[in-house]
Amino acid sequence: MADFGAVTNMFVFSVSAGTDVPAHNAPQPYVCIILSGQGEVVTSDGETRCFGPGGVLFCEDLTGKGHVTRAITDLVAAF
């Protein structure tokens, strides 16, 4: 468990099944919590991880080639 400090902003992001979000960097370090659906993240070094409800990601790739996000099913996540 880690203390990331108080939440000052939060938004909910939803994408339809089959959506590929092109490679991008995180605008700032943030925590992503999968609320529903299945998705995968592919890092710039080719590592692929799948996430479902309750999955938590700490995104901090502020530089470099970024990551690709894919919605395997309809996907809802809180950032």
Secondary structure, DSSP 8 states (H G I E B T S, - for coil): -----------EEEE-TT-EEEEE--SS-EEEEEEES-EEEEETTS-EEEE-TT-EEEE---STT-EEEEESSSEEEE-
